[in-house]
Amino acid sequence: MAKYLLLKHYRGAPAAVNDVPMDRWTPEEISAHVQYMNDFAARLEKTGEFVDGQALAPEGTWVRYDGEGRPPVTDGPFAETKDLIAGWMVIDVDTYERAVELAGELSAAPGAGGKPIHEWLEVRPFLAAPPTVTDCTFK
């Protein structure tokens, strides 16, 4: 089995078919969307394909190391980050084709008016092993 990250984007992906931003949805539309996601995850838990998933808050801070004995440096939040990633789901499936199939199904979560969003999801495989020097060689 191989793990894949399914990334849901607020912005930055091609426009969805039902391209109404979530901040313009009714509470009922948001509830229906969340229920679809929960039902999807529950179904994948039964097949052993669900690993984890979370929605992300729009706030965030960049942090970096600033030297021995010094506190970490923070900066942010950055609007481009909170606008980019809305949430994620990790799945563990037998094939890349299965990952794409599930991402396509997840893309149909309901949005404004109860109609499927048909949003674009990013499918990214987890590395099976750490990269080697030859993997990082520029040509």
Steps between C-alpha positions, in 0.01 A plus 500: 500500500615856436402817678372806316418849617178647358527878532196726494584852393312822573661669203785434263345200328300521177147627562245246615175446310297627799745781578324682785742574787412325826468832684187559285338163581211466742551314829295212353727482193809491722344227714417292192856539372654395833259205524603383151867516603431310825295233319776463239764456773282251690455288187876498440562407865296184441717404199823587683583778253452800731799619702408852614346825387463851636361836404738788564425832669583806289751631756865398493851613586837433337764383750874447457802418715703811590809350663605322816337640813278739307124472471354398165428786261140539392345697220155499351229402461529512125182540300632289213539201732155516655350553157680198363429190708155439648560150627633159421434131515756220508401173337683169478407319180635227274550711188535853369186436294304431819631825651380690193163322511448600864613859439246523219226380731606740774493782245123456474431617856199733506543874508280800431142404421575142604657438159830311469802730501704296252806668647854417399688302764875454506614136530854464637672173581700467820863410446550129553861564609712809569640659185854408407775723365428377148130589545601860573755543219420784265542438129 
